[in-house]
Amino acid sequence: VELLYYAPPFPDKYIATAMRRTRDTKSIRGIQESLDSKKAWIEKLVRLAKRSKHYGVFEHITYWFNVEQVSRVLTHEIIRHRLASYAQLSGRITNIENGYVVPPLDYISDPKKQENLRQFFESKLKGQFAYYKWLTEHGVRTEDARYLLPNGQWTCIMITINARSLMHLIRVRDSSEALWEIRELASYARSGQTYCSYLVRVNSRGHIIFRLIP
Ligand SMILES: Cc1cc2nc3c(=O)[nH]c(=O)nc-3n(C[C@H](O)[C@H](O)[C@H](O)COP(=O)(O)OP(=O)(O)OC[C@H]3O[C@@H](n4cnc5c(N)ncnc54)[C@H](O)[C@@H]3O)c2cc1C
């Protein structure tokens, strides 16, 4: 998963501008100029937006994520977040390549047993791909042959999401309740240093993390 772009380029100032737009009769240019080099004021306005639950102003910031080599288990869960836009590789049209995610099984404490189980996963996943290939070679359309493919198959998805919705996604998915794979994605999104600086904070281990909407 990688953050491809975000816009506009100075999210903090943009959020502050949106806040002032609701209170100031000046033109938008005038509002922007009044915020030029006013770091402390910008921060205060962003804090105020959160404290007063003025969440709409966060919707003006957009992030584009590219997510590759993740399982369909993950994408099935992520697309439940309705307030985002997605573009996912089509299994109907494309020939799905032999790639899959094997769960880490790190809760299995015996390393030997863990390794054996992971190998079991791999052999079964590979087997399903072999059947898929066999079917397509015998004239079965990819849209039908894919019914045989496992949930662990690799897929890719592009996500466009605004800051408000992203914070919500991180809040519910970067949690011990959530699936390990989606948690990894959410914690990547949380750790981005390129986000709006007043939405992030540094934790005790020096990692930059999102400051969540309470
Ligand atoms: C730990 C965990 C376990 C889960 N287990 C299951 C499961 O077993 N089965 C299952 O089906 N799902 C499961 N889910 C998915 C979950 O129910 C949500 O569908 C998913 O997390 C998306 O959350 P959301 O609806 O808040 O997000 P979004 O769709 O992005 O919506 C964001 C917010 O907008 C508002 N909103 C959006 N649409 C509506 C609407 N139609 N009506 C009212 N308010 C709306 C809500 O405030 C919502 O929180 C699980 C999620 C988690 C985190």
PDBQT file of the ligand as one rigid body, heavy atoms in Angstrom, charges set to zero:
ROOT
HETATM    1  C1  LIG A 301     -14.138  -5.529  13.674  1.00  0.00    +0.000 C 
HETATM    2  C2  LIG A 301     -15.150  -5.503  12.571  1.00  0.00    +0.000 A 
HETATM    3  C3  LIG A 301     -15.922  -6.604  12.329  1.00  0.00    +0.000 A 
HETATM    4  C4  LIG A 301     -16.894  -6.597  11.308  1.00  0.00    +0.000 A 
HETATM    5  N1  LIG A 301     -17.617  -7.709  11.065  1.00  0.00    +0.000 NA
HETATM    6  C5  LIG A 301     -18.579  -7.701  10.114  1.00  0.00    +0.000 A 
HETATM    7  C6  LIG A 301     -19.368  -8.858   9.856  1.00  0.00    +0.000 A 
HETATM    8  O1  LIG A 301     -19.213  -9.883  10.481  1.00  0.00    +0.000 OA
HETATM    9  N2  LIG A 301     -20.310  -8.799   8.881  1.00  0.00    +0.000 N 
HETATM   10  C7  LIG A 301     -20.546  -7.652   8.167  1.00  0.00    +0.000 A 
HETATM   11  O2  LIG A 301     -21.443  -7.647   7.308  1.00  0.00    +0.000 OA
HETATM   12  N3  LIG A 301     -19.795  -6.547   8.371  1.00  0.00    +0.000 NA
HETATM   13  C8  LIG A 301     -18.817  -6.536   9.317  1.00  0.00    +0.000 A 
HETATM   14  N4  LIG A 301     -18.050  -5.415   9.518  1.00  0.00    +0.000 N 
HETATM   15  C9  LIG A 301     -18.229  -4.255   8.631  1.00  0.00    +0.000 C 
HETATM   16  C10 LIG A 301     -18.961  -3.076   9.333  1.00  0.00    +0.000 C 
HETATM   17  O3  LIG A 301     -20.251  -3.450   9.726  1.00  0.00    +0.000 OA
HETATM   18  C11 LIG A 301     -19.043  -1.864   8.382  1.00  0.00    +0.000 C 
HETATM   19  O4  LIG A 301     -19.809  -2.208   7.248  1.00  0.00    +0.000 OA
HETATM   20  C12 LIG A 301     -17.688  -1.401   7.901  1.00  0.00    +0.000 C 
HETATM   21  O5  LIG A 301     -16.755  -1.332   8.970  1.00  0.00    +0.000 OA
HETATM   22  C13 LIG A 301     -17.808  -0.007   7.272  1.00  0.00    +0.000 C 
HETATM   23  O6  LIG A 301     -18.037   0.910   8.304  1.00  0.00    +0.000 OA
HETATM   24  P1  LIG A 301     -19.012   2.145   8.150  1.00  0.00    +0.000 P 
HETATM   25  O7  LIG A 301     -20.363   1.721   7.673  1.00  0.00    +0.000 OA
HETATM   26  O8  LIG A 301     -18.946   2.901   9.456  1.00  0.00    +0.000 OA
HETATM   27  O9  LIG A 301     -18.213   3.004   7.019  1.00  0.00    +0.000 OA
HETATM   28  P2  LIG A 301     -18.776   3.852   5.800  1.00  0.00    +0.000 P 
HETATM   29  O10 LIG A 301     -19.620   3.031   4.894  1.00  0.00    +0.000 OA
HETATM   30  O11 LIG A 301     -17.557   4.507   5.173  1.00  0.00    +0.000 OA
HETATM   31  O12 LIG A 301     -19.664   4.945   6.465  1.00  0.00    +0.000 OA
HETATM   32  C14 LIG A 301     -19.057   5.968   7.277  1.00  0.00    +0.000 C 
HETATM   33  C15 LIG A 301     -20.115   6.520   8.196  1.00  0.00    +0.000 C 
HETATM   34  O13 LIG A 301     -21.141   7.157   7.415  1.00  0.00    +0.000 OA
HETATM   35  C16 LIG A 301     -22.418   6.914   8.012  1.00  0.00    +0.000 C 
HETATM   36  N5  LIG A 301     -23.248   6.136   7.054  1.00  0.00    +0.000 N 
HETATM   37  C17 LIG A 301     -22.854   5.652   5.840  1.00  0.00    +0.000 A 
HETATM   38  N6  LIG A 301     -23.891   5.043   5.227  1.00  0.00    +0.000 NA
HETATM   39  C18 LIG A 301     -24.937   5.125   6.081  1.00  0.00    +0.000 A 
HETATM   40  C19 LIG A 301     -26.286   4.678   6.043  1.00  0.00    +0.000 A 
HETATM   41  N7  LIG A 301     -26.785   4.001   5.001  1.00  0.00    +0.000 N 
HETATM   42  N8  LIG A 301     -27.071   4.934   7.090  1.00  0.00    +0.000 NA
HETATM   43  C20 LIG A 301     -26.623   5.611   8.164  1.00  0.00    +0.000 A 
HETATM   44  N9  LIG A 301     -25.364   6.050   8.296  1.00  0.00    +0.000 NA
HETATM   45  C21 LIG A 301     -24.528   5.825   7.261  1.00  0.00    +0.000 A 
HETATM   46  C22 LIG A 301     -22.163   6.144   9.307  1.00  0.00    +0.000 C 
HETATM   47  O14 LIG A 301     -22.003   7.077  10.363  1.00  0.00    +0.000 OA
HETATM   48  C23 LIG A 301     -20.841   5.456   9.032  1.00  0.00    +0.000 C 
HETATM   49  O15 LIG A 301     -20.114   5.129  10.218  1.00  0.00    +0.000 OA
HETATM   50  C24 LIG A 301     -17.076  -5.414  10.525  1.00  0.00    +0.000 A 
HETATM   51  C25 LIG A 301     -16.267  -4.296  10.775  1.00  0.00    +0.000 A 
HETATM   52  C26 LIG A 301     -15.321  -4.329  11.776  1.00  0.00    +0.000 A 
HETATM   53  C27 LIG A 301     -14.441  -3.108  11.992  1.00  0.00    +0.000 C 
ENDROOT
TORSDOF 0
